[in-house]
Amino acid sequence: MTRSMMTPMNIIRCLTLTILAVLLAVPALPGSMAQARDGERNLVLEDFFRGKTYAYGRFGAINGTTREFRVDLTGTVRGEVLRLREDFIYEDGERDTKTWIFTRTGPNTYSGTREDVIGETTVRVSGNVARFTYRVDLNPGGKPNIVRFHDKLALQSDGTLRNTALVTKFLLPVARVKVNFARSLKAAKAIRP
């Protein structure tokens, strides 16, 4: 701009456009900062799962197979270890029990194992969200059928926890799982997927 065009109004317009450009160029706040700003609670696995928790879930495969289930969970905490027993009841009457062992390894991380999980998983928590992946053999004792689960747990403002998982085989998506957790059976039924 030339000196003759540097009027106070032009300066204000120029500053306004510069500020607007900077605001549009700045990336959104990281999740944990945005959640803290909105008053959301941070997810702490041993706090949420201590004692009794209930969940309803739905598994849907790409071939059209679906399976609904209920899970009654019992969590016990000893030191840095959360032991989470999952008692599954499927809509066809089948029952199954699995037990996760989560060990806190840092302020926002856990290691996790379960009897059907191959190896160990690392859980990473950021604000109200936890993410982890793990491999499972869906046909133990028979011909191996190994898939990978990519789980995302999100603590909601109402105190419930939503789990969405993508299941892959050879890097291709083969199924999706949704499980919604609550502290009471009535609350879990109300948010059934």
MOHUGI-V865158 format. One line per field, one symbol per residue. ss: DSSP state (a for helix, b for strand, c for the rest). burial: I if it has 16 or more other ideal C-beta (glycine too) atoms within 10 Angstrom, else O. A space follows every 10 residues. Layout:
ss = ???
burial = ???
//
This chain:
ss = ccaaaccaaa aaaaaaaaaa aaaaaccccc aaaaaaaccc ccccaaaacc bbbbbbbbbb bccccbbbbb bbbbbbbbcc bbbbbbbbbb ccccbbbbbb bbbbbbccbb bbbbccbbcc bbbbbbccbb bbbbbbbccc cccccbbbbb bbbbbccccc bbbbbbbbbc cbbbbbbbbb bbccaaaaaa ccc
burial = OOOOOOOOOO OOOOOOOOOO OOOOOOOOOO OIOOIOOOOI OOIOIIOIIO OOIIIIIIII OOOOOOOOII IIIOIOIOOO OIIIOIOIOO OOOOOOOOOI IIIIOOOIOI OIIIOOIOOO IOIOIOIIII OIOIOIOOOO OOOOOOOIIO IOIIIOOOOI IIIOIOIOOO OOOOIOIOII IIIOOOOIOO IOO
//
